[in-house]
Amino acid sequence: MLRKRRSWFVLGIAFVALVAVGLAVWFSVRGRSYEASPLTFDGTSDQLQHTVIVPTLDTPIPDGKSAIWCASFQLAWNRMKDDVAKGPIQLANAQAIAGRLNRGEQTEGDLEPGSVYAAAGLMRDGIADRIRAEMARRFPNVPAPQFDVPPEGAVAYSYLEAATKFDIPYFDNDQLCEFTDAGGKKTAVASFGIRKEDDYAYEKLRGQVEILFRSREERRGNEISEFVVDPCKTSTPYQIVLARMNRKATLAETLDVIEKQIKAHPPFEHESAIGINDTLLVPNMAWQVSHRFKELEGQDKRVLNSGLQGLYLDTALQTIRFRLDRSGAELRSESKIYVLPIATYFNFNRPFLIVMKKRNGKHPFFVMWVDNAELLQRR
């Protein structure tokens, strides 16, 4: 049995264990611990009513649901496909999902070498001992993975963790912030960012924000309908992108629309920065969820590849841990110089997308559509 922060799936003849160790993604300021804040949710996806975990970016998303994807499951699948099956994995009664995983474009190259480890092989060739040894060398603070796999089985395993740091910490918002979900329900949530009371000050904090896209449609008061923000344009090697946009049928389609909008309608030079009295508010999150991909499991999900007949996908489990907050000490007060521009509120108080990827990289390794407040921290 794998310990916490593991995601794995097991094929059996016995069976083959296909293990995708859970993603640990967080955003913090230098010197601040990832474990500083308690999780607001720590359990299985069966306990969630309004959130789904998807195996691929092109998996359709049900209406009214938040959706989470991370690359750890894909990376383990890639290793099984390349190193054990020696080709696309053929799975009886689940070929549509297996086909999407076989076509997945994400690779270990989408992360820094020190952030990811993946391997696959047969138990009789010592794959389990090799994985444990490599994990101890690369990630000495992570508990050693344990595999309950018979000698005639096989293991595919991946572990990844990534963090990006805000150069300057944001403020915790102590005022009411209501998140309005796709159905119109309002929920008071904890949030961070640049508040109304921070107007005409904190130039350096505002300077780390880059507006990648902003709708030029007629605005309602201080609100604009759609925008895409990089909250720390100097973060390396990873970048976080937040997008308040309309969702498409899949995460992949939503990402494609956002990328096209950024390329086709870049903001004017004076529009790419947060103004002196603009706001930026983002809901806080801190959660861990374990999910069984039951649509891939069962004795009827036999592996059809040559040399692997008789195996079936027994367990498909992924655990994802994620945290997003301001992380850091309060800024010192700065003097204010008053002018009278019209303020724009870049507030993620309606459904939005979170993307994490290598800066200037092609493929993301974490994507979440936040459709409702189920995994947001409450006030």
Kinemage of the C-alpha trace (Angstrom):
@kinemage 1
@onewidth
@group {chain A} dominant
@subgroup {mainchain}
@vectorlist {calphas} color= white
{ca met a 1} P 0.000 0.000 0.000
{ca leu a 2} L 1.390 3.405 -0.891
{ca arg a 3} L 1.591 6.098 1.729
{ca lys a 4} L 0.161 9.592 1.479
{ca arg a 5} L 1.185 11.721 -1.477
{ca arg a 6} L 1.240 8.719 -3.778
{ca ser a 7} L -0.822 8.048 -6.850
{ca trp a 8} L -0.691 4.608 -8.422
{ca phe a 9} L -2.501 2.209 -10.605
{ca val a 10} L -2.112 -1.539 -10.655
{ca leu a 11} L -2.486 -4.019 -13.491
{ca gly a 12} L -2.796 -7.614 -12.524
{ca ile a 13} L -2.326 -11.197 -13.670
{ca ala a 14} L -1.618 -11.270 -10.897
{ca phe a 15} L -1.323 -7.672 -12.023
{ca val a 16} L 0.928 -4.906 -13.180
{ca ala a 17} L 1.269 -1.945 -10.835
{ca leu a 18} L 1.152 1.341 -12.697
{ca val a 19} L 1.972 3.951 -10.064
{ca ala a 20} L 1.650 7.694 -10.576
{ca val a 21} L 2.808 9.388 -7.404
{ca gly a 22} L 0.824 12.416 -6.423
{ca leu a 23} L 1.636 15.897 -7.496
{ca ala a 24} L 2.684 18.329 -4.809
{ca val a 25} L 2.222 21.815 -6.188
{ca trp a 26} L 2.414 24.949 -4.117
{ca phe a 27} L 3.070 28.618 -4.413
{ca ser a 28} L 5.100 30.360 -1.740
{ca val a 29} L 7.503 33.119 -0.879
{ca arg a 30} L 11.178 32.390 -0.298
{ca gly a 31} L 11.784 30.922 3.119
{ca arg a 32} L 8.147 29.944 3.705
{ca ser a 33} L 7.274 26.292 4.308
{ca tyr a 34} L 4.790 24.460 2.102
{ca glu a 35} L 3.280 22.798 5.144
{ca ala a 36} L 2.555 26.120 6.896
{ca ser a 37} L -1.226 26.099 6.335
{ca pro a 38} L -3.578 23.211 7.166
{ca leu a 39} L -5.472 21.519 4.381
{ca thr a 40} L -9.116 22.474 4.046
{ca phe a 41} L -9.850 19.147 2.325
{ca asp a 42} L -7.967 15.872 2.678
{ca gly a 43} L -9.856 12.852 1.421
{ca thr a 44} L -11.111 10.891 -1.561
{ca ser a 45} L -12.915 12.220 -4.597
{ca asp a 46} L -15.998 10.224 -3.558
{ca gln a 47} L -16.451 12.812 -0.816
{ca leu a 48} L -16.588 15.658 -3.351
{ca gln a 49} L -19.945 16.485 -4.911
{ca his a 50} L -18.937 19.215 -7.352
{ca thr a 51} L -15.389 18.320 -8.464
{ca val a 52} L -14.019 15.724 -10.893
{ca ile a 53} L -10.479 14.443 -11.472
{ca val a 54} L -9.780 13.833 -15.154
{ca pro a 55} L -7.094 11.512 -16.594
{ca thr a 56} L -6.387 13.675 -19.657
{ca leu a 57} L -6.811 17.293 -20.674
{ca asp a 58} L -9.199 16.289 -23.470
{ca thr a 59} L -11.625 14.475 -21.141
{ca pro a 60} L -15.094 16.105 -21.291
{ca ile a 61} L -16.040 18.061 -18.150
{ca pro a 62} L -19.572 17.693 -16.726
{ca asp a 63} L -21.558 20.919 -16.421
{ca gly a 64} L -21.413 22.567 -13.012
{ca lys a 65} L -18.234 20.762 -11.954
{ca ser a 66} L -14.742 21.894 -11.118
{ca ala a 67} L -12.103 19.772 -12.874
{ca ile a 68} L -8.530 18.875 -11.875
{ca trp a 69} L -5.764 17.355 -13.977
{ca cys a 70} L -2.087 16.765 -13.290
{ca ala a 71} L 0.621 15.063 -15.327
{ca ser a 72} L 1.769 12.452 -12.782
{ca phe a 73} L -0.733 9.856 -14.042
{ca gln a 74} L 0.238 10.552 -17.645
{ca leu a 75} L 3.968 10.185 -16.904
{ca ala a 76} L 3.504 6.766 -15.298
{ca trp a 77} L 1.348 5.706 -18.239
{ca asn a 78} L 4.079 6.901 -20.628
{ca arg a 79} L 6.683 4.742 -18.886
{ca met a 80} L 4.480 1.661 -18.973
{ca lys a 81} L 3.719 2.305 -22.631
{ca asp a 82} L 7.341 2.866 -23.666
{ca asp a 83} L 9.305 0.562 -21.363
{ca val a 84} L 6.968 -2.371 -20.767
{ca ala a 85} L 4.289 -2.514 -23.481
{ca lys a 86} L 6.753 -1.179 -26.107
{ca gly a 87} L 3.913 0.688 -27.767
{ca pro a 88} L 0.466 2.168 -27.166
{ca ile a 89} L -1.370 0.304 -24.411
{ca gln a 90} L -4.430 -1.549 -25.661
{ca leu a 91} L -7.094 -1.981 -22.990
{ca ala a 92} L -10.290 -3.986 -23.456
{ca asn a 93} L -13.518 -2.103 -22.680
{ca ala a 94} L -11.609 1.115 -21.958
{ca gln a 95} L -9.836 1.835 -25.222
{ca ala a 96} L -11.289 5.339 -25.589
{ca ile a 97} L -9.609 6.464 -22.348
{ca ala a 98} L -6.472 4.414 -23.032
{ca gly a 99} L -6.280 6.029 -26.463
{ca arg a 100} L -6.388 9.524 -24.973
{ca leu a 101} L -3.627 8.569 -22.537
{ca asn a 102} L -1.584 7.020 -25.357
{ca arg a 103} L -1.843 10.315 -27.260
{ca gly a 104} L -0.979 12.461 -24.243
{ca glu a 105} L 1.671 15.023 -25.138
{ca gln a 106} L 3.043 15.671 -21.655
{ca thr a 107} L 6.526 14.308 -20.899
{ca glu a 108} L 9.087 14.477 -18.126
{ca gly a 109} L 10.718 17.273 -20.117
{ca asp a 110} L 7.837 19.547 -19.114
{ca leu a 111} L 9.426 19.769 -15.660
{ca glu a 112} L 12.900 20.502 -14.403
{ca pro a 113} L 15.015 17.315 -13.995
{ca gly a 114} L 15.107 17.713 -10.224
{ca ser a 115} L 11.314 17.904 -10.005
{ca val a 116} L 10.311 14.580 -11.530
{ca tyr a 117} L 11.193 10.896 -11.543
{ca ala a 118} L 9.541 8.148 -13.597
{ca ala a 119} L 10.434 4.515 -14.275
{ca ala a 120} L 8.817 1.237 -15.350
{ca gly a 121} L 9.829 -2.402 -15.569
{ca leu a 122} L 9.209 -5.994 -14.512
{ca met a 123} L 9.306 -7.042 -10.872
{ca arg a 124} L 11.606 -9.953 -11.692
{ca asp a 125} L 14.138 -7.450 -13.054
{ca gly a 126} L 14.269 -5.564 -9.746
{ca ile a 127} L 12.223 -2.525 -10.763
{ca ala a 128} L 10.783 -1.994 -7.256
{ca asp a 129} L 14.227 -1.864 -5.601
{ca arg a 130} L 15.517 0.438 -8.339
{ca ile a 131} L 12.618 2.857 -7.867
{ca arg a 132} L 13.083 2.966 -4.100
{ca ala a 133} L 16.826 3.579 -4.451
{ca glu a 134} L 16.356 6.360 -7.007
{ca met a 135} L 13.623 8.021 -4.965
{ca ala a 136} L 15.804 7.961 -1.839
{ca arg a 137} L 18.611 9.612 -3.803
{ca arg a 138} L 16.522 12.234 -5.593
{ca phe a 139} L 13.841 12.962 -2.988
{ca pro a 140} L 15.310 11.954 0.388
{ca asn a 141} L 12.473 13.583 2.357
{ca val a 142} L 9.731 11.594 0.597
{ca pro a 143} L 8.692 8.276 2.215
{ca ala a 144} L 9.916 5.280 0.226
{ca pro a 145} L 7.188 3.843 -2.050
{ca gln a 146} L 5.982 0.348 -1.246
{ca phe a 147} L 4.665 -1.973 -3.955
{ca asp a 148} L 2.352 -4.925 -3.249
{ca val a 149} L 3.013 -6.576 -6.609
{ca pro a 150} L 3.666 -10.276 -7.320
{ca pro a 151} L 6.960 -11.387 -8.929
{ca glu a 152} L 5.291 -11.933 -12.306
{ca gly a 153} L 3.923 -8.370 -12.319
{ca ala a 154} L 5.345 -5.060 -13.431
{ca val a 155} L 5.528 -1.534 -12.065
{ca ala a 156} L 5.363 1.903 -13.651
{ca tyr a 157} L 5.966 4.762 -11.260
{ca ser a 158} L 6.210 8.535 -11.347
{ca tyr a 159} L 6.679 11.233 -8.748
{ca leu a 160} L 6.721 14.947 -9.337
{ca glu a 161} L 6.734 18.047 -7.202
{ca ala a 162} L 7.010 21.678 -8.217
{ca ala a 163} L 6.856 25.091 -6.627
{ca thr a 164} L 6.917 28.662 -7.758
{ca lys a 165} L 7.592 31.628 -5.514
{ca phe a 166} L 6.057 35.055 -5.526
{ca asp a 167} L 8.981 37.472 -5.340
{ca ile a 168} L 6.884 39.796 -3.167
{ca pro a 169} L 4.134 38.327 -0.963
{ca tyr a 170} L 0.575 39.475 -1.432
{ca phe a 171} L -1.796 40.637 1.286
{ca asp a 172} L -4.398 38.446 2.925
{ca asn a 173} L -7.751 40.015 2.137
{ca asp a 174} L -9.616 40.769 5.361
{ca gln a 175} L -12.716 42.069 3.557
{ca leu a 176} L -15.639 40.079 2.214
{ca cys a 177} L -14.892 38.193 -1.018
{ca glu a 178} L -17.767 36.263 -2.532
{ca phe a 179} L -17.158 33.619 -5.172
{ca thr a 180} L -20.106 33.284 -7.563
{ca asp a 181} L -20.190 29.839 -9.144
{ca ala a 182} L -21.517 28.934 -12.587
{ca gly a 183} L -24.992 28.409 -11.139
{ca gly a 184} L -25.072 31.824 -9.480
{ca lys a 185} L -24.514 30.627 -5.911
{ca lys a 186} L -22.404 33.004 -3.800
{ca thr a 187} L -19.922 31.737 -1.189
{ca ala a 188} L -17.746 33.839 1.108
{ca val a 189} L -14.147 32.671 0.581
{ca ala a 190} L -10.705 33.557 1.890
{ca ser a 191} L -8.577 35.395 -0.644
{ca phe a 192} L -5.291 37.191 -1.161
{ca gly a 193} L -3.902 39.817 -3.481
{ca ile a 194} L -3.986 43.594 -3.879
{ca arg a 195} L -6.988 45.102 -2.122
{ca lys a 196} L -8.950 48.331 -2.546
{ca glu a 197} L -7.283 49.712 0.565
{ca asp a 198} L -3.873 49.236 -1.103
{ca asp a 199} L -4.619 51.842 -3.776
{ca tyr a 200} L -1.934 54.358 -4.756
{ca ala a 201} L 0.770 52.319 -3.036
{ca tyr a 202} L 2.908 49.173 -3.261
{ca glu a 203} L 4.378 49.910 -6.660
{ca lys a 204} L 6.837 47.012 -6.494
{ca leu a 205} L 4.094 44.537 -5.621
{ca arg a 206} L 1.978 45.770 -8.516
{ca gly a 207} L 5.013 45.619 -10.786
{ca gln a 208} L 5.368 41.840 -10.448
{ca val a 209} L 1.908 41.300 -12.020
{ca glu a 210} L 1.526 40.968 -15.788
{ca ile a 211} L -1.827 41.134 -17.561
{ca leu a 212} L -1.558 38.677 -20.470
{ca phe a 213} L -5.022 39.352 -21.867
{ca arg a 214} L -7.933 41.633 -21.015
{ca ser a 215} L -11.298 41.807 -22.723
{ca arg a 216} L -11.984 45.065 -24.553
{ca glu a 217} L -15.714 44.544 -24.457
{ca glu a 218} L -17.867 47.155 -22.766
{ca arg a 219} L -17.181 46.968 -19.036
{ca arg a 220} L -19.682 47.041 -16.212
{ca gly a 221} L -18.419 49.591 -13.732
{ca asn a 222} L -15.001 48.425 -12.568
{ca glu a 223} L -15.433 44.854 -13.826
{ca ile a 224} L -14.235 43.378 -17.129
{ca ser a 225} L -15.615 40.046 -18.280
{ca glu a 226} L -12.465 38.088 -19.182
{ca phe a 227} L -8.779 38.428 -18.347
{ca val a 228} L -5.610 36.352 -17.958
{ca val a 229} L -2.977 37.170 -15.328
{ca asp a 230} L 0.558 36.072 -14.451
{ca pro a 231} L 0.761 37.016 -10.740
{ca cys a 232} L 4.567 36.894 -10.728
{ca lys a 233} L 6.096 37.504 -14.139
{ca thr a 234} L 9.656 36.874 -12.873
{ca ser a 235} L 9.042 33.455 -11.297
{ca thr a 236} L 11.352 30.692 -12.521
{ca pro a 237} L 11.556 27.963 -13.581
{ca tyr a 238} L 7.773 27.639 -13.292
{ca gln a 239} L 4.936 29.985 -14.105
{ca ile a 240} L 1.389 30.173 -12.839
{ca val a 241} L -1.350 31.571 -15.066
{ca leu a 242} L -4.823 32.520 -13.820
{ca ala a 243} L -7.578 33.030 -16.374
{ca arg a 244} L -11.138 34.242 -15.819
{ca met a 245} L -12.740 32.994 -19.010
{ca asn a 246} L -15.705 30.968 -20.188
{ca arg a 247} L -15.027 27.229 -20.006
{ca lys a 248} L -15.153 25.020 -23.080
{ca ala a 249} L -16.042 21.321 -23.189
{ca thr a 250} L -12.579 20.188 -22.028
{ca leu a 251} L -9.553 21.657 -20.287
{ca ala a 252} L -7.597 21.267 -23.532
{ca glu a 253} L -10.101 23.358 -25.485
{ca thr a 254} L -10.169 25.990 -22.736
{ca leu a 255} L -6.365 26.218 -22.755
{ca asp a 256} L -6.385 26.526 -26.534
{ca val a 257} L -8.817 29.459 -26.458
{ca ile a 258} L -6.756 31.229 -23.801
{ca glu a 259} L -3.520 30.802 -25.760
{ca lys a 260} L -5.178 32.116 -28.919
{ca gln a 261} L -6.585 35.127 -27.087
{ca ile a 262} L -3.171 35.975 -25.627
{ca lys a 263} L -1.503 35.749 -29.045
{ca ala a 264} L -4.242 37.473 -31.048
{ca his a 265} L -5.120 40.246 -28.597
{ca pro a 266} L -2.093 41.161 -26.498
{ca pro a 267} L -2.773 44.114 -24.183
{ca phe a 268} L -1.489 47.541 -25.101
{ca glu a 269} L 1.691 48.461 -23.257
{ca his a 270} L -0.125 50.533 -20.658
{ca glu a 271} L -2.673 47.716 -20.153
{ca ser a 272} L -0.200 44.956 -19.280
{ca ala a 273} L 0.422 46.230 -15.752
{ca ile a 274} L -1.809 46.566 -12.702
{ca gly a 275} L -2.798 50.205 -12.290
{ca ile a 276} L -2.160 52.222 -9.159
{ca asn a 277} L -5.739 51.741 -7.924
{ca asp a 278} L -6.573 48.390 -9.570
{ca thr a 279} L -7.255 45.315 -7.455
{ca leu a 280} L -6.239 41.674 -7.839
{ca leu a 281} L -7.951 39.095 -5.630
{ca val a 282} L -7.471 35.313 -5.813
{ca pro a 283} L -9.234 32.669 -3.654
{ca asn a 284} L -7.072 30.627 -1.290
{ca met a 285} L -6.753 26.851 -1.701
{ca ala a 286} L -5.100 24.086 0.302
{ca trp a 287} L -6.272 20.552 -0.376
{ca gln a 288} L -5.328 16.951 -1.032
{ca val a 289} L -7.570 14.556 -2.927
{ca ser a 290} L -7.152 10.885 -3.872
{ca his a 291} L -9.043 9.600 -6.881
{ca arg a 292} L -9.711 6.152 -8.327
{ca phe a 293} L -10.084 6.083 -12.114
{ca lys a 294} L -12.740 3.384 -11.899
{ca glu a 295} L -13.423 3.614 -15.624
{ca leu a 296} L -9.983 1.986 -16.112
{ca glu a 297} L -10.314 -0.685 -13.419
{ca gly a 298} L -11.636 -4.235 -13.322
{ca gln a 299} L -11.014 -7.724 -14.654
{ca asp a 300} L -12.805 -6.791 -17.868
{ca lys a 301} L -10.084 -4.162 -18.531
{ca arg a 302} L -7.627 -6.704 -19.938
{ca val a 303} L -4.351 -5.601 -21.487
{ca leu a 304} L -4.298 -6.709 -25.115
{ca asn a 305} L -0.667 -5.959 -25.970
{ca ser a 306} L 1.523 -8.832 -27.147
{ca gly a 307} L 3.337 -10.423 -24.208
{ca leu a 308} L 1.036 -8.837 -21.628
{ca gln a 309} L -2.102 -10.866 -22.246
{ca gly a 310} L -3.764 -12.022 -19.046
{ca leu a 311} L -3.054 -8.777 -17.235
{ca tyr a 312} L -5.855 -6.414 -16.288
{ca leu a 313} L -5.989 -2.972 -14.774
{ca asp a 314} L -6.774 -3.636 -11.140
{ca thr a 315} L -6.409 -0.233 -9.474
{ca ala a 316} L -6.009 3.268 -10.899
{ca leu a 317} L -5.360 5.780 -8.138
{ca gln a 318} L -4.021 9.323 -8.182
{ca thr a 319} L -3.362 11.647 -5.256
{ca ile a 320} L -2.895 15.362 -5.827
{ca arg a 321} L -1.866 17.925 -3.239
{ca phe a 322} L -2.190 21.613 -4.045
{ca arg a 323} L -1.846 24.904 -2.236
{ca leu a 324} L -2.229 28.486 -3.421
{ca asp a 325} L -2.064 31.516 -1.145
{ca arg a 326} L -0.223 34.778 -0.632
{ca ser a 327} L 2.556 33.116 1.456
{ca gly a 328} L 4.739 35.595 3.219
{ca ala a 329} L 5.045 38.468 5.649
{ca glu a 330} L 3.082 41.679 5.301
{ca leu a 331} L 4.675 44.446 3.276
{ca arg a 332} L 5.703 47.596 5.031
{ca ser a 333} L 3.580 50.652 4.433
{ca glu a 334} L 4.455 52.878 1.498
{ca ser a 335} L 3.560 56.479 0.872
{ca lys a 336} L 0.612 57.232 -1.389
{ca ile a 337} L 0.407 59.679 -4.282
{ca tyr a 338} L -3.159 60.224 -5.402
{ca val a 339} L -4.324 60.503 -9.002
{ca leu a 340} L -7.734 59.715 -10.443
{ca pro a 341} L -7.654 56.844 -12.957
{ca ile a 342} L -10.611 54.501 -13.235
{ca ala a 343} L -9.875 51.381 -11.220
{ca thr a 344} L -10.116 47.917 -12.800
{ca tyr a 345} L -10.905 44.935 -10.605
{ca phe a 346} L -9.001 41.792 -11.666
{ca asn a 347} L -10.870 39.653 -9.164
{ca phe a 348} L -11.199 35.898 -9.573
{ca asn a 349} L -14.611 35.865 -7.944
{ca arg a 350} L -16.209 33.845 -10.747
{ca pro a 351} L -15.205 30.537 -12.419
{ca phe a 352} L -11.576 30.594 -13.549
{ca leu a 353} L -8.678 28.423 -14.703
{ca ile a 354} L -5.362 27.725 -12.943
{ca val a 355} L -2.421 26.583 -15.073
{ca met a 356} L 1.091 25.648 -13.982
{ca lys a 357} L 3.872 25.058 -16.473
{ca lys a 358} L 7.519 25.652 -17.129
{ca arg a 359} L 7.991 29.302 -18.072
{ca asn a 360} L 8.102 29.462 -21.882
{ca gly a 361} L 7.349 25.731 -21.928
{ca lys a 362} L 4.861 24.124 -24.305
{ca his a 363} L 2.824 21.837 -22.052
{ca pro a 364} L 1.358 22.448 -18.584
{ca phe a 365} L 1.669 19.873 -15.830
{ca phe a 366} L -1.186 21.092 -13.639
{ca val a 367} L -4.543 22.507 -14.729
{ca met a 368} L -7.643 23.192 -12.646
{ca trp a 369} L -10.971 24.677 -13.680
{ca val a 370} L -12.547 26.259 -10.591
{ca asp a 371} L -16.268 26.184 -11.317
{ca asn a 372} L -17.473 26.341 -7.719
{ca ala a 373} L -16.278 26.941 -4.159
{ca glu a 374} L -16.048 23.291 -3.051
{ca leu a 375} L -12.242 23.317 -2.705
{ca leu a 376} L -11.838 27.001 -1.858
{ca gln a 377} L -11.021 28.110 1.668
{ca arg a 378} L -14.019 29.638 3.431
{ca arg a 379} L -13.899 32.896 5.326
